[in-house]
Amino acid sequence: MEFRLFGSSNRQVPVIGQGTWYIDRGDRARAIAALRLGIDLGMTHIDTAEMYGAAEEIVGEAIVGRRDEVFLVSKVLPQNASFSGTIAACERSLTRLRTECLDCYLLHWRGRHPLEETIEAFQALKGDGKILSWGVSNFDVPDLEEAREIAGEDGLVCNQVLYHLQERAIEHAIIPWCEERDVAVVGYAPFGHGRFPGQNTPGGRVLQTIAAAHNATPRQVALRFLVRRPSLFTIPKAARPEHAAENAGAGDLRLSPAELEMIDEAFPRGSRPQELPVI
Ligand SMILES: NC(=O)c1ccc[n+]([C@@H]2O[C@H](COP(=O)([O-])OP(=O)(O)OC[C@H]3O[C@@H](n4cnc5c(N)ncnc54)[C@H](OP(=O)(O)O)[C@@H]3O)[C@@H](O)[C@H]2O)c1
């Protein structure tokens, strides 16, 4: 598994991590086994959120005895993101996750509470040792600018945003903005939240051809494309151990410039949208 610096956090984080949205909807023991296998295989970045139902509790169980191996991320809902609401939400997440500290805490998306309050709460949580770093999610460039203006240069470590082969809008402005300021870009829903290109589509055939040359799978090729720049990380969700194993296999795959170009042509990034796409 390849690790790289996570923005300005000074932490080495695997390029392929593990998402957990909907992980509480199926077989709990299997989901825990998938997360644990993922950790064994190097996918130690685990992304969760207070929004994800019982997912935090499942993660808490999966990391018992292994907390030190994991880069643990959770998120506060915008409606809770006042100063006191953020502190209280973090405390609840820590309890569900059975830990005393998060590696990174994110604002899930912008809501009605002033960003100043949320960031002040993040800084207080950091001061108290409850979180080691903080970031945002679903922020477009004007929101990022505002966050940086409030926090100064050393606050924001990541922006978690929608990024998969058929949705490359962040490449226009968000990735360049983040790269210039040493902010990690964590791409979510790398398989399109269950809409991965089929084998019989033109794009699917391109992935298949490249995969065959590497003794890999189309999903591994896709994941690798999504972390092809040094600022990028991805967090596929897998509630099945066999899926976790396949995803982890992308961690050491390397694609040639010609292969990256083939994928770029098969899944064009399109023109810059008016608004940042989100799930
Ligand atoms: N910040 C935000 O607003 C935001 C929004 C959306 C998502 N996220 C984060 O990003 C994570 C990933 O996104 P997502 O869960 O929406 O979608 P996703 O990772 O694109 O897709 C998940 C789906 O892909 C399947 N899958 C995973 N690996 C597979 C494999 N190797 N072969 C076949 N199927 C495979 C999963 O099946 P199984 O589960 O059955 O294995 C699941 O049905 C989330 O879980 C969450 O942590 C953040």
Ligand as a Chemical Component Dictionary entry (heavy atoms), coordinates in Angstrom:
data_LIG
# 
_chem_comp.id                   LIG 
_chem_comp.type                 NON-POLYMER 
_chem_comp.pdbx_formal_charge   0 
_chem_comp.three_letter_code    LIG 
# 
loop_
_chem_comp_atom.comp_id 
_chem_comp_atom.atom_id 
_chem_comp_atom.alt_atom_id 
_chem_comp_atom.type_symbol 
_chem_comp_atom.charge 
_chem_comp_atom.model_Cartn_x 
_chem_comp_atom.model_Cartn_y 
_chem_comp_atom.model_Cartn_z 
_chem_comp_atom.pdbx_ordinal 
LIG N1  N1  N 0  -18.470 13.628 2.497  1  
LIG C1  C1  C 0  -19.560 13.254 1.881  2  
LIG O1  O1  O 0  -20.504 14.018 1.664  3  
LIG C2  C2  C 0  -19.646 11.828 1.408  4  
LIG C3  C3  C 0  -20.672 11.448 0.520  5  
LIG C4  C4  C 0  -20.704 10.133 0.081  6  
LIG C5  C5  C 0  -19.745 9.234  0.527  7  
LIG N2  N2  N 1  -18.774 9.615  1.422  8  
LIG C6  C6  C 0  -17.767 8.659  1.939  9  
LIG O2  O2  O 0  -17.186 7.987  0.842  10 
LIG C7  C7  C 0  -17.354 6.583  0.996  11 
LIG C8  C8  C 0  -17.447 5.881  -0.330 12 
LIG O3  O3  O 0  -18.568 6.310  -1.067 13 
LIG P1  P1  P 0  -19.918 5.454  -1.223 14 
LIG O4  O4  O 0  -20.023 4.496  -0.103 15 
LIG O5  O5  O -1 -21.006 6.420  -1.398 16 
LIG O6  O6  O 0  -19.779 4.708  -2.596 17 
LIG P2  P2  P 0  -18.657 3.836  -3.338 18 
LIG O7  O7  O 0  -17.499 3.565  -2.447 19 
LIG O8  O8  O 0  -18.437 4.506  -4.636 20 
LIG O9  O9  O 0  -19.454 2.503  -3.647 21 
LIG C9  C9  C 0  -19.819 1.610  -2.639 22 
LIG C10 C10 C 0  -20.454 0.404  -3.323 23 
LIG O10 O10 O 0  -19.454 -0.267 -4.099 24 
LIG C11 C11 C 0  -19.420 -1.640 -3.734 25 
LIG N3  N3  N 0  -18.042 -2.112 -3.826 26 
LIG C12 C12 C 0  -16.979 -1.705 -3.105 27 
LIG N4  N4  N 0  -15.874 -2.352 -3.491 28 
LIG C13 C13 C 0  -16.248 -3.218 -4.463 29 
LIG C14 C14 C 0  -15.559 -4.182 -5.241 30 
LIG N5  N5  N 0  -14.244 -4.341 -5.113 31 
LIG N6  N6  N 0  -16.286 -4.899 -6.152 32 
LIG C15 C15 C 0  -17.609 -4.697 -6.304 33 
LIG N7  N7  N 0  -18.331 -3.798 -5.580 34 
LIG C16 C16 C 0  -17.640 -3.070 -4.676 35 
LIG C17 C17 C 0  -19.896 -1.699 -2.299 36 
LIG O11 O11 O 0  -20.386 -2.997 -2.031 37 
LIG P3  P3  P 0  -20.308 -3.715 -0.588 38 
LIG O12 O12 O 0  -20.526 -2.655 0.443  39 
LIG O13 O13 O 0  -21.373 -4.739 -0.664 40 
LIG O14 O14 O 0  -18.940 -4.346 -0.426 41 
LIG C18 C18 C 0  -20.977 -0.635 -2.325 42 
LIG O15 O15 O 0  -22.166 -1.142 -2.868 43 
LIG C19 C19 C 0  -18.627 6.506  1.855  44 
LIG O16 O16 O 0  -18.832 5.219  2.403  45 
LIG C20 C20 C 0  -18.372 7.591  2.842  46 
LIG O17 O17 O 0  -17.463 7.166  3.852  47 
LIG C21 C21 C 0  -18.701 10.910 1.842  48 
# 
loop_
_chem_comp_bond.comp_id 
_chem_comp_bond.atom_id_1 
_chem_comp_bond.atom_id_2 
_chem_comp_bond.value_order 
_chem_comp_bond.pdbx_ordinal 
LIG N1  C1  SING 1  
LIG C1  O1  DOUB 2  
LIG C1  C2  SING 3  
LIG C2  C3  SING 4  
LIG C2  C21 DOUB 5  
LIG C3  C4  DOUB 6  
LIG C4  C5  SING 7  
LIG C5  N2  DOUB 8  
LIG N2  C6  SING 9  
LIG N2  C21 SING 10 
LIG C6  O2  SING 11 
LIG C6  C20 SING 12 
LIG O2  C7  SING 13 
LIG C7  C8  SING 14 
LIG C7  C19 SING 15 
LIG C8  O3  SING 16 
LIG O3  P1  SING 17 
LIG P1  O4  DOUB 18 
LIG P1  O5  SING 19 
LIG P1  O6  SING 20 
LIG O6  P2  SING 21 
LIG P2  O7  DOUB 22 
LIG P2  O8  SING 23 
LIG P2  O9  SING 24 
LIG O9  C9  SING 25 
LIG C9  C10 SING 26 
LIG C10 O10 SING 27 
LIG C10 C18 SING 28 
LIG O10 C11 SING 29 
LIG C11 N3  SING 30 
LIG C11 C17 SING 31 
LIG N3  C12 SING 32 
LIG N3  C16 SING 33 
LIG C12 N4  DOUB 34 
LIG N4  C13 SING 35 
LIG C13 C14 SING 36 
LIG C13 C16 DOUB 37 
LIG C14 N5  SING 38 
LIG C14 N6  DOUB 39 
LIG N6  C15 SING 40 
LIG C15 N7  DOUB 41 
LIG N7  C16 SING 42 
LIG C17 O11 SING 43 
LIG C17 C18 SING 44 
LIG O11 P3  SING 45 
LIG P3  O12 DOUB 46 
LIG P3  O13 SING 47 
LIG P3  O14 SING 48 
LIG C18 O15 SING 49 
LIG C19 O16 SING 50 
LIG C19 C20 SING 51 
LIG C20 O17 SING 52 
# 
